[in-house]
Amino acid sequence: MSRLLYLLFILVVICVSCNEESDPEPAGEKLSKVKGDYIYTVTQGNNQTASYGQYLSNDIKIVVRDLRGKIVSKYLEFELLDETGSINYSYNYADTITFSWKLGCNLSNQVLTITDPSLCGVSQDGCIEAQIFEINATATKTVSTGWYQSCQPILGEDYYYIADILTNDASIIIITGEGGIYSSTNPFSDSWSYYSFRSYIDYNDFKMLNNGELFYRDNYDYGLINANYSGWKSITSPFSNSYTEFDMVVGGDGKYYVVSEYETQVYSSSDGQTWSLAFDIESDSYYYSEAQGISGHGDYIYIITSNNEVVKYNIDTSAKTVYSFPNGAWGTYENLGGFYIEVVDNKLFLLKKYHYGVTEINLSTNTTVSYSSIYANKLNFSNGDLYAIGNIDEIYKWNSSFEMKQYPQFEYNYYITQVNIFKGNPIAIDDSGRLIYYKN
């Protein structure tokens, strides 16, 4: 069997001013051996349990001393019995050699063998290679707290690129550029449902609606994929110009609401085929209003316009309220569909796609706040909370202001292509097709 060796050389600092030295504070099961001229000690990390493909909770820590108790530098070799696992370490000048172990995907009983290729004091022939330790770990299907990465690509090997990852509290949807739609309710599942939709899909062609359906729009072609992500139906345009582009939300009454960029009417429908006029966004202002975005929250539909207005429509009473804001209140002009829009406590949160910063529009005080320092490219609700989502280590939760959530550092093996939030924690897909998720 071929050997997968991880070579590690750490220069450790020898304390020459101290009369005696002690091991770093031990954590977990300690393992120590005297071999030749050296004392090898595993101070942490032996006999842990984690899921297949998951990092152990505690790093492996090793200290090497001479027979007088002085810390020394050694060149060690590492071999994994399950070669689908990996070891991550960095060179440093600490007294303790520290590295993380990501378990492999094949064996339940996994072994990390540590070898000294130049052990002195045990052979008349000089220094020889000798095995020092076998550190053991157990792999299970139960995922513990921490970062999880699927062992195998969940998308197979037939995808060109990943167009998007969409989520709500019930489902995870991964959309490939080839038009494949993968869905699951469980990020740790080995079995994902697959629906072949189109031969080519671009980023932002899909929008997840409040009822779990996917709204598809591309070059005047519109449709809905059902909440089981297994079927498709076309949408009939209600607008006078059949080539006008439109955007859609689902209201609290379960109906679809659509608005066009170049017409002021908002239409509603229970099936996406037969439409009736719900309301008109035209206000008493002098300038013609063009819709830039639409959002639905409870009993209300919200429209933002090119005139820096917000139109709030009450589904139950048909009352319409128009809020006016100063010119440029949420930046430069954007085409319809160019914003993510979410609603919290009579506040609208806008994120321009590809522009990163978030704008808060307070309808109670008629004021706006810009969060330009936030590096995010998505807005989404999860577990009842609003999140601004950037990279896998840039997740902001709204709590009177946006606060970055703190997670242990994730060891990147591949490029992260798409990120979202699922049940309050980051979920991502990398360019190998593997799913990444943080479990509390």
N, C-alpha and C positions, 0 to 999 in steps of 0.2 A: 504494500500500500504506500502510495506516495506520501511524503511528509509535508505538511503545510507548516512552515516554521515562521514564527514571529520573533525577530531578533531585537533585543532591547539592550542598549548600553546606557546606563545612567551614571553620571559622575556625581557622587555624593560628597557632601561636605564633612570633613573629619574635624571634630571639635578637639583642637590641640591644647586648649587652655583649661579643659576640665579634667579632673582626676578620675572621674568615672562617668559612664553614660548609661542611660536606660532606654529600653525600647519605647517607641511611641505608644500612647495609650491603646491597649488592645481593644478590638471590637469584634464580637463573633468568636467563632472557634479558632483557636490558635494552634499552629502546627510548626514544630521546630525540629531540626536535625543537625547533628554535627557530622561533617564529612571532610576528611583530610584536615586542611588547615583553616576551615571556615565553619561558621555557624550560620545556617540558613533558617530564617523564621518567617512564616506566613502569619502576619498579625491580624489579618482580616480577609474574609471572602470564601473560606472553604465550606462545602456542604450547604449551598443555597438552593432555592427552588425558584423557577420562573417559567413563563410560558415559552414554547418554541418560538424562536426568533426574537425574544425579548431580552433586554439587558438585565443582568442581575441587579438587585437593589443596592448591594454594597460592592464597591470596588475591591479588587484584589490588591493587597498590600504586602510587600516583601521587604525585609531588612537583611543585609548580609554583613557579618562581622568576622574579624579574625579571632583567633583563640584568646587574645588579650582583651577582647570586648570592643575593639575599635571598629567603627563602621568603615567598610571598604567598598570600592567600586568593582563590579563584576559584569562580565559579558554573559548573558543568559540566553538560552533558546527555549522557545515555547511551541508546543505541538498540540493541536486540537484533534481529539478522536473523531468528533463530528466536524468535518471540514467545511460545512456550510455556515458555521459560526464565525465569529471574528473577535479580534482583540483591538481595542483602541487605547493608545497611550501617547504621552508627549514627553519629550526629554525635559528634564528639569534638574535642579541642584538640591532637591530635598533629600533628607536622610532615608525616606521611605520610597521604594519603587511602587508606583500606583498606576493601575490600568483597569479598564472596564472590560467585561466579558459579555458579549452578545451570544446567547445560546444558538446552536444550530437547529436545523429543522428535521433531522432524521432520527436521532437517538434520544431515548428518554433518560438514559444514564450517560452523562457526558463527562469527559475527563480532559483536563488541561495538564499536560506533562511539562515539567520544568527541568531543563537539563543545563548543567554547567559544562561547556565544551573544553574547559581548561582547569580541571580540578587538580590541585597539587597536594602532595603529602599522603597519597594512598598507594602509589605504585613506584617500584624501583625504576621503572622506565620513564619517570618524570610525570608531568601533568597529563591527565587523560580526560576523555569525555565521560561524564557520569550523570545518571539520572538522580535528581534531588527529591522532587515531590511529584505526586499526582493529586491535583486539586479536583474535587468532585462537585458536580452540580446535577440537579434533577430537572428535566423539562416536562411540563404538563400542558394540558390544553386550557387550564384555568389561568386567565390573565390577571396578573397582580397590578398594583398601582405603579404607574410610570409610563414611559414611552413604549408603544407597541408598533412593530412593523411586520406586516404579513410575510410569511416565509416565501410564498410564491407570488408572482405577478397575478393579480386578480383579473386582469384584462386579457390574459393570453399573450400572444406574440404578434397579433395581426393589426395593431393600431399604429397610426402614423404619429399622431400627437393627441394630447388630452385637451379638449376644448373647454371643459368646465367641470367643477364639482359643486352640486347644489344640495342643500339639506333643509329639512325641517326637523321637528322633534321626533318624527316617526321614521323618516327614510333618508337614505344617502343615495344620491344619483351621480354617477360618473358618466360623462358624455365624451366620446372620442371624436376626433376629426373625421373619421370614416362613417359617422352616423350611428355608431353603436351606443346603446343606452344600457348601462349596468346599474342595477338597483339592489339594495339590501336594507334591512332594518337593523342589522347587527354588524358593527365594524370588524368583529372577530370571526365572522363567518367565512368558511372556505367555499361556500356555494352562493353565487350571485346570479340573479335573474338577468337575462339578456334579451334585448329587443333591438332588432335591426331596423333602423328608421330611414336614413338617407345615405347616399354615397359620399356626401361631403357636408360638414357642418363647421361653421366658423364660431369663434368666441362670441359670447353674448347673443347668440341666436335664440337661447332659451331663457325663460323666466318662470320661476316656481310660484304658483298662485297660492292663495290662502287655503284652498281646498285640497292641495297636494298635487293638482294637475300641473302639467308643463305647457306653457304657452309658447308656441314656436312662431317666429317671424323672420322672413328672409325674402327680400326682393318681391314684396307684395304677395307673398305666399304665406298664409296664416293657418294655424291649426292648433289643436289641443291633443296632448297625449294624456290618457287617463291616469288616475292616481295609482293604478296597479302597474303603470309603465309597460303596458303590453298592447296598446291599441291607439289608433290615430283617427281623428276626424277633422275635416276642413272647416274653416269658419267663413261664413258669408259676410262680406263687408256691408255695413249699413250706410256708408257714406256715398254722396252723389258722384264723387270721382272714385271709380273702382281701383285706381292706381295709388290713391293716397295711403300713406303709411299710418298705422294706428297702434296704440298700446292698450293693454288690458289689465284689469284687476277683478277680484271677486269681492263683492260687498257682503255685509253682515246678513243680508237676506238671501245669500246663496246665488245671486244673479251675477252675470258677467257685465262689466261696465267698460266701454271703450271710448277713447278720445283720439282725434286726429290732430296732426300738427297744423293743418291748413284749413280746418273747419272748426267752428266753435261749439257744435252740438256734441253732447255726451249721450250715448245710447246704452240701453240695458237689454239683456236677453236671458232667458232661462236655459237656452240650449245652444247658443252661438249661431243660430240660423235665422230666427225671427226676432227682429229688433223693434224697440219703441223708444221714442225720445224721452230721456230722463230729465235733462236740464241743459241750459245753454251757459257757457262760461263767459259770454260777452257781458261786460260790466258797463257802468255809466261813464267810464273813462273815454277820453278822446281817441286814443289809439286802439287799433285792432289788436285783440289778444290772441297770441298763438300758444298752444299748450306745449310745455316742455317736459311735463311728467305727470303721472297719476299714481295715487296710492289709495288703498282702502283699509280702514281700521274700524271695526265694530259697525256702528250705524252710520258712518260717515265716509264720503268719498272726497278726496283732496286732489285739486289740480293746481300745479304751479304754471305760471304763464310768463311769456316773454316781456310783459309789462311790469314785472316784479310784483305780481299779485298772487295771492293764494285764494282759491275758490273752495269753500267748505260747504258740502252739500249733505243735508240730513235726509237719509233714505226714508225714514218713517214719516217725517212731516213735509218733505219736499222743500224745506226752507234752505235758502242759499245765502251764505255770507261771504263777502269779498274783503280780503285784507290787503292793503297796499303797503309796499315797502320802498325805500329809496332805490334809485337807480344803481344797479350793480350789487344789490344786497347779497346775492349768491353768485357773484362773478359774471363772467362773460356768457354770451348766448350759447345754449346747447340745443341740439336737435332733440326731438321727442325720443325718449328712451335713453338719453345720455346721462341720466341720473339714477342712482339707487335712492329710494325715498322710503323712510320708515317713520312711524308716528309713535310718540311717547308723551302722555299727559298734555295734550294740546300743543305739542311741539313737533315740528317736522324736522327730520334730519336728512340732509342732502349730501350725497357723495358723488362728485362727477367721476364718471368712469374714465380711467387713465390719468386722473389728476390728483388723487390721493387725499387731499384735505377735506374735512367735514364741515358743513355749515348747519348750525342750529337755528331754526326759525320758530320763535316763540309767539304763538297766536294770542296768548293772553296779554302780553305786554307790547306786541308789535315791534319786537326787537330781534336782532340776529347776532349770533356769536360765531366767529370763525375759528376752527381748530386746524390751522394750517400746518402745524408741526406733526400731525398724526400721519404716519405712513400707512395708508390703508387703501385697498382697492375694491372692498366689498362692504356692504352693510347687511346684517342679518339678525333675526331674533332667534334665541335659543333658551329654552327653559324660562321663558318670560322676560328675558333680559336682552338688551340691545348690544350688539358687538360691532366694532369696526375692525376689519380683518385685513392684515397685510401679509407678511410672511408667517411661517410657522412659529416664529419667536416674536411676532409683533401682533398681538391680539389685545384689543382695547375694549374694556367693558364700561358701559355708561352707568354712572352712579353720581348724579348731579354734575359730573364732568367725566371725561374719558380717562380711565386709569388702565395702564398696561398691566396685564396679568403676567405673573411670574411662573415660569416652568423650569424644571431642570434642563440643562443644555441637551439638545438632541444631536447625536453624532450623525452627520450627513454622510451617507454612502453614495447617494445619487442626487441629481438636481431636483429640487422640489418644483413641480410645475403648477399645481393648483392647490389652494388652501380655502377652507371654510370652517364653520363651527358646528359641532354636533353635540347636543346635550351639554352645552356649556364648556366644551373643550375643543382644542384645534384638531382638525382632521385634514389630511393632505394626501396627495398622490404624487409619486416621484416618476422620473422618466424611465424607470424600469417597469412601471406598472404596479408597484407595490403600494399598499395602503399604509398610512402612518396615522396613529391616533394616540392621544394621551388619555389614560384612564385614571380617574381619581381613586 
